[in-house]
């Protein structure tokens, strides 16, 4: 299971209306599955036609290296311990739900 940790940060003004997903590409996260998660999220974005809803980028080590999983920031919330195995649940709960709220669907 992934852990949620709130983390304040400023997002670029041009990201307004989008859900900004930043996946850590630091060496510790890379060893725990960043590449697999990037492949999965790109597939999900394409399958669900979310290109106009999500800004996807990489980020350097956030200093939150975990024994298990990858650190992912979604807008101003940071999550640690996301694994390739838990990523689909994470995507539904933390990314799709957020997109739905922004669209006024939830
Ligand atoms: S390498 Fe990802 S948080 Fe440190």
Backbone and ligand atoms as CSV (ligand in chain L), in Angstrom:
chain,resi,resn,atom,element,x,y,z
A,1,UNK,N,N,0.844,-1.182,0.000
A,1,UNK,CA,C,0.000,0.000,0.000
A,1,UNK,C,C,0.886,1.241,0.000
A,2,UNK,N,N,0.467,2.254,-0.692
A,2,UNK,CA,C,1.245,3.486,-0.717
A,2,UNK,C,C,0.854,4.371,0.462
A,3,UNK,N,N,1.720,5.286,0.804
A,3,UNK,CA,C,1.461,6.197,1.911
A,3,UNK,C,C,1.311,7.604,1.370
A,4,UNK,N,N,0.392,8.352,1.920
A,4,UNK,CA,C,0.175,9.719,1.480
A,4,UNK,C,C,0.833,10.676,2.455
A,5,UNK,N,N,1.499,11.649,1.899
A,5,UNK,CA,C,2.084,12.689,2.729
A,5,UNK,C,C,1.844,14.018,2.042
A,6,UNK,N,N,1.222,14.937,2.723
A,6,UNK,CA,C,0.941,16.238,2.130
A,6,UNK,C,C,2.221,17.070,2.102
A,7,UNK,N,N,2.413,17.724,1.001
A,7,UNK,CA,C,3.644,18.463,0.783
A,7,UNK,C,C,3.292,19.728,0.024
A,8,UNK,N,N,3.553,20.875,0.601
A,8,UNK,CA,C,3.203,22.134,-0.057
A,8,UNK,C,C,4.217,22.468,-1.139
A,9,UNK,N,N,3.720,22.839,-2.295
A,9,UNK,CA,C,4.617,23.269,-3.353
A,9,UNK,C,C,3.845,24.166,-4.299
A,10,UNK,N,N,4.564,24.933,-5.056
A,10,UNK,CA,C,3.931,25.828,-6.018
A,10,UNK,C,C,3.978,25.183,-7.393
A,11,UNK,N,N,2.838,25.152,-8.052
A,11,UNK,CA,C,2.792,24.607,-9.404
A,11,UNK,C,C,2.838,25.762,-10.400
A,12,UNK,N,N,3.387,25.526,-11.576
A,12,UNK,CA,C,3.415,26.588,-12.575
A,12,UNK,C,C,2.008,27.020,-12.966
A,13,UNK,N,N,1.843,28.306,-13.228
A,13,UNK,CA,C,0.523,28.857,-13.537
A,13,UNK,C,C,-0.118,28.168,-14.730
A,14,UNK,N,N,0.693,27.745,-15.707
A,14,UNK,CA,C,0.117,27.115,-16.900
A,14,UNK,C,C,-0.470,25.742,-16.613
A,15,UNK,N,N,-0.264,25.221,-15.399
A,15,UNK,CA,C,-0.810,23.911,-15.052
A,15,UNK,C,C,-2.246,24.002,-14.539
A,16,UNK,N,N,-2.789,25.192,-14.397
A,16,UNK,CA,C,-4.135,25.343,-13.849
A,16,UNK,C,C,-5.148,24.560,-14.693
A,17,UNK,N,N,-5.966,23.788,-14.022
A,17,UNK,CA,C,-6.964,22.977,-14.698
A,17,UNK,C,C,-6.484,21.575,-15.009
A,18,UNK,N,N,-5.187,21.397,-15.055
A,18,UNK,CA,C,-4.604,20.077,-15.296
A,18,UNK,C,C,-4.329,19.386,-13.959
A,19,UNK,N,N,-4.186,18.093,-13.992
A,19,UNK,CA,C,-3.648,17.345,-12.859
A,19,UNK,C,C,-2.182,17.080,-13.179
A,20,UNK,N,N,-1.314,17.589,-12.326
A,20,UNK,CA,C,0.120,17.490,-12.567
A,20,UNK,C,C,0.672,16.282,-11.809
A,21,UNK,N,N,1.230,15.339,-12.557
A,21,UNK,CA,C,1.778,14.113,-11.975
A,21,UNK,C,C,3.286,14.112,-12.205
A,22,UNK,N,N,4.031,14.132,-11.108
A,22,UNK,CA,C,5.488,14.139,-11.203
A,22,UNK,C,C,6.017,12.849,-10.577
A,23,UNK,N,N,6.667,12.046,-11.399
A,23,UNK,CA,C,7.178,10.749,-10.943
A,23,UNK,C,C,8.681,10.865,-10.734
A,24,UNK,N,N,9.112,10.465,-9.547
A,24,UNK,CA,C,10.533,10.580,-9.201
A,24,UNK,C,C,11.380,9.654,-10.081
A,25,UNK,N,N,12.422,10.240,-10.660
A,25,UNK,CA,C,13.347,9.457,-11.478
A,25,UNK,C,C,14.702,9.329,-10.788
A,26,UNK,N,N,14.726,9.609,-9.493
A,26,UNK,CA,C,15.957,9.419,-8.720
A,26,UNK,C,C,16.355,7.952,-8.698
A,27,UNK,N,N,17.606,7.695,-8.340
A,27,UNK,CA,C,18.127,6.322,-8.465
A,27,UNK,C,C,17.387,5.333,-7.565
A,28,UNK,N,N,17.018,5.721,-6.356
A,28,UNK,CA,C,16.328,4.795,-5.462
A,28,UNK,C,C,14.955,4.436,-6.030
A,29,UNK,N,N,14.211,5.434,-6.461
A,29,UNK,CA,C,12.893,5.159,-7.046
A,29,UNK,C,C,13.026,4.391,-8.360
A,30,UNK,N,N,14.031,4.736,-9.142
A,30,UNK,CA,C,14.244,4.025,-10.406
A,30,UNK,C,C,14.389,2.528,-10.158
A,31,UNK,N,N,15.148,2.177,-9.125
A,31,UNK,CA,C,15.350,0.760,-8.812
A,31,UNK,C,C,14.067,0.090,-8.337
A,32,UNK,N,N,13.102,0.875,-7.878
A,32,UNK,CA,C,11.871,0.306,-7.326
A,32,UNK,C,C,10.702,0.368,-8.303
A,33,UNK,N,N,10.979,0.770,-9.560
A,33,UNK,CA,C,9.931,0.613,-10.558
A,33,UNK,C,C,9.473,1.836,-11.307
A,34,UNK,N,N,10.224,2.937,-11.273
A,34,UNK,CA,C,9.797,4.141,-11.997
A,34,UNK,C,C,9.484,3.840,-13.464
A,35,UNK,N,N,10.356,3.113,-14.141
A,35,UNK,CA,C,10.167,2.886,-15.586
A,35,UNK,C,C,8.868,2.129,-15.853
A,36,UNK,N,N,8.555,1.144,-15.031
A,36,UNK,CA,C,7.316,0.381,-15.226
A,36,UNK,C,C,6.109,1.285,-14.987
A,37,UNK,N,N,6.176,2.110,-13.947
A,37,UNK,CA,C,5.063,3.008,-13.633
A,37,UNK,C,C,4.871,4.038,-14.745
A,38,UNK,N,N,5.958,4.559,-15.293
A,38,UNK,CA,C,5.848,5.521,-16.397
A,38,UNK,C,C,5.176,4.865,-17.599
A,39,UNK,N,N,5.555,3.632,-17.901
A,39,UNK,CA,C,4.919,2.918,-19.010
A,39,UNK,C,C,3.425,2.748,-18.739
A,40,UNK,N,N,3.082,2.345,-17.526
A,40,UNK,CA,C,1.675,2.134,-17.190
A,40,UNK,C,C,0.878,3.432,-17.266
A,41,UNK,N,N,1.403,4.516,-16.729
A,41,UNK,CA,C,0.620,5.757,-16.738
A,41,UNK,C,C,0.470,6.284,-18.162
A,42,UNK,N,N,1.495,6.143,-18.971
A,42,UNK,CA,C,1.359,6.577,-20.368
A,42,UNK,C,C,0.275,5.774,-21.082
A,43,UNK,N,N,0.217,4.466,-20.814
A,43,UNK,CA,C,-0.836,3.630,-21.418
A,43,UNK,C,C,-2.213,4.070,-20.952
A,44,UNK,N,N,-2.360,4.318,-19.648
A,44,UNK,CA,C,-3.664,4.713,-19.104
A,44,UNK,C,C,-4.098,6.075,-19.649
A,45,UNK,N,N,-3.166,7.009,-19.752
A,45,UNK,CA,C,-3.496,8.333,-20.292
A,45,UNK,C,C,-3.975,8.195,-21.734
A,46,UNK,N,N,-3.295,7.361,-22.510
A,46,UNK,CA,C,-3.674,7.175,-23.906
A,46,UNK,C,C,-5.023,6.456,-24.023
A,47,UNK,N,N,-5.187,5.359,-23.281
A,47,UNK,CA,C,-6.428,4.582,-23.359
A,47,UNK,C,C,-7.647,5.405,-22.971
A,48,UNK,N,N,-7.475,6.280,-21.982
A,48,UNK,CA,C,-8.611,7.062,-21.454
A,48,UNK,C,C,-8.676,8.474,-22.021
A,49,UNK,N,N,-7.801,8.766,-22.963
A,49,UNK,CA,C,-7.802,10.074,-23.622
A,49,UNK,C,C,-7.704,11.215,-22.607
A,50,UNK,N,N,-6.702,11.116,-21.756
A,50,UNK,CA,C,-6.531,12.108,-20.698
A,50,UNK,C,C,-5.433,13.124,-21.032
A,51,UNK,N,N,-5.062,13.194,-22.297
A,51,UNK,CA,C,-3.955,14.070,-22.687
A,51,UNK,C,C,-4.230,15.534,-22.337
A,52,UNK,N,N,-5.484,15.937,-22.295
A,52,UNK,CA,C,-5.817,17.321,-21.969
A,52,UNK,C,C,-6.148,17.509,-20.489
A,53,UNK,N,N,-5.925,16.450,-19.705
A,53,UNK,CA,C,-6.229,16.520,-18.268
A,53,UNK,C,C,-4.994,16.370,-17.397
A,54,UNK,N,N,-3.966,15.704,-17.919
A,54,UNK,CA,C,-2.803,15.348,-17.104
A,54,UNK,C,C,-1.530,15.943,-17.708
A,55,UNK,N,N,-0.725,16.552,-16.864
A,55,UNK,CA,C,0.639,16.918,-17.237
A,55,UNK,C,C,1.552,15.941,-16.511
A,56,UNK,N,N,2.318,15.173,-17.272
A,56,UNK,CA,C,3.193,14.151,-16.700
A,56,UNK,C,C,4.646,14.604,-16.830
A,57,UNK,N,N,5.362,14.521,-15.728
A,57,UNK,CA,C,6.774,14.870,-15.803
A,57,UNK,C,C,7.570,14.030,-14.819
A,58,UNK,N,N,8.873,14.068,-14.970
A,58,UNK,CA,C,9.756,13.417,-14.023
A,58,UNK,C,C,10.218,14.430,-12.998
A,59,UNK,N,N,10.685,13.951,-11.879
A,59,UNK,CA,C,11.228,14.860,-10.873
A,59,UNK,C,C,12.476,14.212,-10.273
A,60,UNK,N,N,13.340,15.052,-9.763
A,60,UNK,CA,C,14.530,14.542,-9.093
A,60,UNK,C,C,14.162,14.046,-7.698
A,61,UNK,N,N,15.098,13.408,-7.046
A,61,UNK,CA,C,14.856,12.854,-5.714
A,61,UNK,C,C,14.253,13.921,-4.809
A,62,UNK,N,N,13.128,13.566,-4.205
A,62,UNK,CA,C,12.426,14.485,-3.313
A,62,UNK,C,C,12.870,14.296,-1.872
A,63,UNK,N,N,13.852,13.452,-1.671
A,63,UNK,CA,C,14.317,13.193,-0.311
A,63,UNK,C,C,13.354,12.318,0.473
A,64,UNK,N,N,12.483,11.611,-0.243
A,64,UNK,CA,C,11.479,10.766,0.410
A,64,UNK,C,C,11.697,9.298,0.047
A,65,UNK,N,N,12.904,8.933,-0.281
A,65,UNK,CA,C,13.195,7.557,-0.691
A,65,UNK,C,C,12.637,6.599,0.353
A,66,UNK,N,N,12.000,5.573,-0.125
A,66,UNK,CA,C,11.280,4.643,0.738
A,66,UNK,C,C,11.871,3.254,0.555
A,67,UNK,N,N,11.684,2.410,1.546
A,67,UNK,CA,C,12.158,1.030,1.408
A,67,UNK,C,C,11.449,0.329,0.262
A,68,UNK,N,N,10.231,0.767,-0.011
A,68,UNK,CA,C,9.414,0.102,-1.022
A,68,UNK,C,C,8.765,1.164,-1.903
A,69,UNK,N,N,8.868,1.025,-3.182
A,69,UNK,CA,C,8.092,1.845,-4.096
A,69,UNK,C,C,8.703,3.177,-4.468
A,70,UNK,N,N,7.918,3.894,-5.265
A,70,UNK,CA,C,8.333,5.113,-5.935
A,70,UNK,C,C,7.585,6.299,-5.321
A,71,UNK,N,N,8.229,7.465,-5.330
A,71,UNK,CA,C,7.590,8.692,-4.862
A,71,UNK,C,C,6.928,9.391,-6.041
A,72,UNK,N,N,5.646,9.706,-5.874
A,72,UNK,CA,C,4.877,10.370,-6.927
A,72,UNK,C,C,4.167,11.568,-6.315
A,73,UNK,N,N,4.319,12.717,-6.966
A,73,UNK,CA,C,3.596,13.909,-6.533
A,73,UNK,C,C,2.443,14.153,-7.495
A,74,UNK,N,N,1.246,14.338,-6.934
A,74,UNK,CA,C,0.064,14.659,-7.734
A,74,UNK,C,C,-0.425,16.014,-7.251
A,75,UNK,N,N,-0.357,17.003,-8.128
A,75,UNK,CA,C,-0.594,18.401,-7.748
A,75,UNK,C,C,0.270,18.717,-6.530
A,76,UNK,N,N,-0.321,19.089,-5.410
A,76,UNK,CA,C,0.521,19.439,-4.260
A,76,UNK,C,C,0.530,18.354,-3.186
A,77,UNK,N,N,0.171,17.131,-3.561
A,77,UNK,CA,C,0.217,16.009,-2.626
A,77,UNK,C,C,1.311,15.032,-3.043
A,78,UNK,N,N,2.121,14.635,-2.083
A,78,UNK,CA,C,3.199,13.696,-2.377
A,78,UNK,C,C,2.886,12.337,-1.772
A,79,UNK,N,N,3.151,11.290,-2.541
A,79,UNK,CA,C,2.887,9.924,-2.108
A,79,UNK,C,C,4.188,9.135,-2.217
A,80,UNK,N,N,4.429,8.322,-1.223
A,80,UNK,CA,C,5.620,7.477,-1.259
A,80,UNK,C,C,5.192,6.013,-1.270
A,81,UNK,N,N,6.070,5.168,-1.750
A,81,UNK,CA,C,5.828,3.731,-1.675
A,81,UNK,C,C,4.872,3.192,-2.721
A,82,UNK,N,N,4.704,3.901,-3.845
A,82,UNK,CA,C,3.845,3.391,-4.914
A,82,UNK,C,C,4.651,2.368,-5.721
A,83,UNK,N,N,4.139,1.181,-5.833
A,83,UNK,CA,C,4.848,0.118,-6.559
A,83,UNK,C,C,4.149,-0.148,-7.886
A,84,UNK,N,N,4.832,-0.820,-8.805
A,84,UNK,CA,C,4.157,-1.211,-10.052
A,84,UNK,C,C,2.887,-2.025,-9.768
A,85,UNK,N,N,2.897,-2.805,-8.683
A,85,UNK,CA,C,1.734,-3.640,-8.345
A,85,UNK,C,C,0.568,-2.830,-7.796
A,86,UNK,N,N,0.851,-1.737,-7.090
A,86,UNK,CA,C,-0.236,-0.929,-6.504
A,86,UNK,C,C,-0.588,0.272,-7.378
A,87,UNK,N,N,0.112,0.429,-8.503
A,87,UNK,CA,C,-0.073,1.664,-9.264
A,87,UNK,C,C,-1.482,1.821,-9.832
A,88,UNK,N,N,-2.116,0.733,-10.294
A,88,UNK,CA,C,-3.457,0.882,-10.874
A,88,UNK,C,C,-4.448,1.411,-9.838
A,89,UNK,N,N,-4.370,0.896,-8.614
A,89,UNK,CA,C,-5.254,1.393,-7.550
A,89,UNK,C,C,-4.931,2.856,-7.258
A,90,UNK,N,N,-3.661,3.159,-7.168
A,90,UNK,CA,C,-3.232,4.539,-6.944
A,90,UNK,C,C,-3.773,5.460,-8.042
A,91,UNK,N,N,-3.684,5.010,-9.279
A,91,UNK,CA,C,-4.149,5.822,-10.405
A,91,UNK,C,C,-5.641,6.133,-10.261
A,92,UNK,N,N,-6.421,5.119,-9.906
A,92,UNK,CA,C,-7.867,5.336,-9.759
A,92,UNK,C,C,-8.166,6.271,-8.595
A,93,UNK,N,N,-7.526,6.016,-7.454
A,93,UNK,CA,C,-7.870,6.744,-6.234
A,93,UNK,C,C,-7.293,8.157,-6.190
A,94,UNK,N,N,-6.122,8.348,-6.727
A,94,UNK,CA,C,-5.458,9.646,-6.558
A,94,UNK,C,C,-5.392,10.483,-7.825
A,95,UNK,N,N,-5.513,9.868,-8.973
A,95,UNK,CA,C,-5.418,10.644,-10.209
A,95,UNK,C,C,-6.792,10.758,-10.866
A,96,UNK,N,N,-7.446,9.627,-11.134
A,96,UNK,CA,C,-8.774,9.695,-11.770
A,96,UNK,C,C,-9.779,10.412,-10.878
A,97,UNK,N,N,-9.752,10.149,-9.585
A,97,UNK,CA,C,-10.698,10.810,-8.675
A,97,UNK,C,C,-10.476,12.327,-8.708
A,98,UNK,N,N,-9.235,12.738,-8.770
A,98,UNK,CA,C,-8.906,14.177,-8.795
A,98,UNK,C,C,-9.371,14.797,-10.114
A,99,UNK,N,N,-9.166,14.083,-11.211
A,99,UNK,CA,C,-9.624,14.594,-12.507
A,99,UNK,C,C,-11.147,14.736,-12.489
A,100,UNK,N,N,-11.822,13.741,-11.901
A,100,UNK,CA,C,-13.280,13.798,-11.804
A,100,UNK,C,C,-13.751,14.970,-10.968
A,101,UNK,N,N,-13.076,15.230,-9.859
A,101,UNK,CA,C,-13.459,16.381,-9.017
A,101,UNK,C,C,-13.261,17.685,-9.778
A,102,UNK,N,N,-12.172,17.802,-10.504
A,102,UNK,CA,C,-11.916,19.040,-11.247
A,102,UNK,C,C,-12.942,19.241,-12.351
A,103,UNK,N,N,-13.443,18.126,-12.888
A,103,UNK,CA,C,-14.449,18.205,-13.950
A,103,UNK,C,C,-15.862,18.331,-13.378
A,104,UNK,N,N,-15.942,18.314,-12.036
A,104,UNK,CA,C,-17.248,18.432,-11.386
A,104,UNK,C,C,-18.058,17.166,-11.430
A,105,UNK,N,N,-17.370,16.027,-11.608
A,105,UNK,CA,C,-18.069,14.745,-11.711
A,105,UNK,C,C,-18.133,14.021,-10.389
A,106,UNK,N,N,-17.367,14.453,-9.403
A,106,UNK,CA,C,-17.379,13.750,-8.117
A,106,UNK,C,C,-17.614,14.711,-6.980
L,1,LIG,S1,S,14.957,8.681,-5.349
L,1,LIG,FE1,FE,12.826,9.077,-5.339
L,1,LIG,S2,S,12.461,10.114,-3.469
L,1,LIG,FE2,FE,14.602,9.761,-3.502
